[in-house]
Amino acid sequence: MKITEAVFLEVFEKFKNTVYAVAFNYVRKADDAADLEQDVFLKLLRCETEFESEDHIKAWLIRVSINLCKNHLRDRSYLSDAPLSEEIAVAEEETPGDLFRFVLALPEKYRVPLHLFYYEDYSVRQIAEVTGLPEATVKIRLKRGREKLGKSLRKEDWF
Amino acid sequence: MSVKMEYKKQVDAFCDAKHRITAAELLRLAEEKGAEDKTYIEEKGTVIDFTEKRNRRAAWKKVLSAACIAIVFSLVATTTALAATGKLGELFRKIFKDETTADLVEEGYFYEINQTATEGIFRVDLMAVTGDINTPKLVFEVYVDDENLTSCNDRICLSAYTLGEEQYENELDLYTTFDSWGVKDETIDNLYHVSFDGASAWISHGEPVVVSVREIRFEHVAQPYFVNLEYRFALPQGGLHPIIQEYYGGVRLPSGEGDYYLNYAEFGEYDSRCSFMFPYDGISLEGQYATPLGLEALLQMQWDSFETGLTLVVDGVEYGMCSEGKCTIYRDETGEAGPPGWYHGWVMFPAVNATAAEEIYLKQGENRLRIK
């Protein structure tokens, strides 16, 4: 399946949140995430890959998002694990919900697999494939991430 | 409402509120970008297509890479002959607790690379590659010149690309790095050993491979260290343990979801893999599947049901698929792997001794397919 205009329109509507959410999870800045989202979809438009399926396109989008985010963080020497910026809580017009904010507050190594698990319904193997981590590492990160998230939620009386 | 549902709801609400760009604007931007490229090309008095641009980019990168290679090779030291002295096997058995790979090393399935690269506080030696054709393992030694770091971190993680030279030069954005953790040496304080799972697709006999370490992380340090350490080698014949590969060319295995055809089975030292293919003609798409992408979704759903119900039976012992998650099916337009236009998928099972087994078959419900 080539990326024709018709396919692109369908893919964009279906996966725009997927790409934006992955980018925001990495960079935690709305403007940077929007720029990265734009770059990812422009890459898709210029991509000559013959996609095998919708899942293939989605995995490609997530993988390219992760790569561009890593490059972005590397270029900026930006601390992806710095404490959650007050900007998210105060300056943004639309703030993330409490649960999303708890996930965003986790270290990158936990929040990205957790996001893919919760939001994308990705299995351990799929997370391993798009992040390049061994499955055992993903399992451990999901376990520890959920434990840390659970502590935050209990503090806020979610449970 | 479950945590998962609530999380999805909150992420969607946030993303919907933040979206500024539309698909139409992106199409316009792409068109403008294309026009800018065209203007630039015309000003330069030549016309180049996408492939040539990639080559131009590759040529530029090769200039840089050549410089990097010169640096790397100038730094190549005659490192300890780790593998030759039998230390490699010992390393896998004692440090990595990996008996399978230790046995392979002792059988002579390894290739010494012994290349060294340094950057900042790191000296990273790519010592050898071992394993089998489907599961190559790269062995690194990492020396860290920082006592504060080494004194409080017993584990270290390398994040690296393993790619063919062509993919590394021209298509890096399409691939991701892989991570593997390593452990501190028992006696040398600033030395870590890492067994890195390389990408089997690119490590094949005679083909140039590029390994590029991009991040080094410590167990108790949040921020990774970004580096760019490159190694290049080509695997000689016999460097990795072969796998048993049996071609069946399309033996039918009926299932409740339709007929699947066994293309080939691979029995490696670490796992067993069965590859199937199937046609899709005659499927009418209705309801939620009546979209350009609907056929893929429907076939994937049927495949998921098929693979989860499949078992590998070896001399009466049943093995279920060993990996969590789903295999993503793909369509082969070229006809290289089977009939043109058919879909393909594979199922992974634990490693078995296929050579010694008397009888091997696949079971799907009441249906059985004997493969040995």
HADDOCK unambig.tbl for C-alpha pairs under 7 A between the chains (distance, minus, plus):
assign (segid A and resid 9 and name CA) (segid B and resid 23 and name CA) 6.07 0.50 0.50
assign (segid A and resid 12 and name CA) (segid B and resid 23 and name CA) 6.30 0.50 0.50
assign (segid A and resid 17 and name CA) (segid B and resid 12 and name CA) 6.66 0.50 0.50
assign (segid A and resid 17 and name CA) (segid B and resid 15 and name CA) 5.77 0.50 0.50
assign (segid A and resid 20 and name CA) (segid B and resid 15 and name CA) 6.72 0.50 0.50
assign (segid A and resid 21 and name CA) (segid B and resid 15 and name CA) 6.69 0.50 0.50
assign (segid A and resid 42 and name CA) (segid B and resid 26 and name CA) 6.78 0.50 0.50
assign (segid A and resid 42 and name CA) (segid B and resid 30 and name CA) 6.23 0.50 0.50
assign (segid A and resid 52 and name CA) (segid B and resid 330 and name CA) 4.66 0.50 0.50
assign (segid A and resid 52 and name CA) (segid B and resid 331 and name CA) 5.42 0.50 0.50
assign (segid A and resid 53 and name CA) (segid B and resid 296 and name CA) 5.45 0.50 0.50
assign (segid A and resid 53 and name CA) (segid B and resid 330 and name CA) 6.52 0.50 0.50
assign (segid A and resid 54 and name CA) (segid B and resid 293 and name CA) 6.12 0.50 0.50
assign (segid A and resid 54 and name CA) (segid B and resid 296 and name CA) 6.58 0.50 0.50
assign (segid A and resid 63 and name CA) (segid B and resid 176 and name CA) 6.74 0.50 0.50
assign (segid A and resid 64 and name CA) (segid B and resid 173 and name CA) 6.49 0.50 0.50
assign (segid A and resid 64 and name CA) (segid B and resid 174 and name CA) 6.08 0.50 0.50
assign (segid A and resid 67 and name CA) (segid B and resid 173 and name CA) 6.56 0.50 0.50
assign (segid A and resid 67 and name CA) (segid B and resid 176 and name CA) 6.20 0.50 0.50
assign (segid A and resid 81 and name CA) (segid B and resid 222 and name CA) 6.54 0.50 0.50
assign (segid A and resid 81 and name CA) (segid B and resid 223 and name CA) 6.85 0.50 0.50
assign (segid A and resid 94 and name CA) (segid B and resid 14 and name CA) 6.62 0.50 0.50
assign (segid A and resid 94 and name CA) (segid B and resid 17 and name CA) 6.56 0.50 0.50
assign (segid A and resid 95 and name CA) (segid B and resid 14 and name CA) 6.91 0.50 0.50
assign (segid A and resid 96 and name CA) (segid B and resid 10 and name CA) 6.73 0.50 0.50
assign (segid A and resid 96 and name CA) (segid B and resid 14 and name CA) 5.67 0.50 0.50
assign (segid A and resid 97 and name CA) (segid B and resid 10 and name CA) 5.38 0.50 0.50
assign (segid A and resid 99 and name CA) (segid B and resid 7 and name CA) 6.11 0.50 0.50
assign (segid A and resid 100 and name CA) (segid B and resid 7 and name CA) 6.07 0.50 0.50
assign (segid A and resid 100 and name CA) (segid B and resid 10 and name CA) 6.35 0.50 0.50
assign (segid A and resid 100 and name CA) (segid B and resid 11 and name CA) 6.45 0.50 0.50
assign (segid A and resid 118 and name CA) (segid B and resid 4 and name CA) 5.17 0.50 0.50
assign (segid A and resid 118 and name CA) (segid B and resid 7 and name CA) 6.95 0.50 0.50
assign (segid A and resid 119 and name CA) (segid B and resid 7 and name CA) 6.94 0.50 0.50
assign (segid A and resid 119 and name CA) (segid B and resid 8 and name CA) 5.28 0.50 0.50
assign (segid A and resid 123 and name CA) (segid B and resid 324 and name CA) 6.68 0.50 0.50
assign (segid A and resid 123 and name CA) (segid B and resid 325 and name CA) 4.90 0.50 0.50
assign (segid A and resid 124 and name CA) (segid B and resid 324 and name CA) 6.32 0.50 0.50
assign (segid A and resid 124 and name CA) (segid B and resid 325 and name CA) 6.48 0.50 0.50
assign (segid A and resid 125 and name CA) (segid B and resid 323 and name CA) 6.92 0.50 0.50
assign (segid A and resid 125 and name CA) (segid B and resid 324 and name CA) 5.69 0.50 0.50
assign (segid A and resid 125 and name CA) (segid B and resid 325 and name CA) 5.37 0.50 0.50
assign (segid A and resid 126 and name CA) (segid B and resid 325 and name CA) 6.49 0.50 0.50
assign (segid A and resid 132 and name CA) (segid B and resid 176 and name CA) 6.22 0.50 0.50
assign (segid A and resid 132 and name CA) (segid B and resid 177 and name CA) 5.61 0.50 0.50
assign (segid A and resid 132 and name CA) (segid B and resid 178 and name CA) 4.00 0.50 0.50
assign (segid A and resid 132 and name CA) (segid B and resid 179 and name CA) 6.14 0.50 0.50
assign (segid A and resid 133 and name CA) (segid B and resid 178 and name CA) 5.50 0.50 0.50
assign (segid A and resid 133 and name CA) (segid B and resid 179 and name CA) 5.03 0.50 0.50
assign (segid A and resid 134 and name CA) (segid B and resid 179 and name CA) 6.79 0.50 0.50
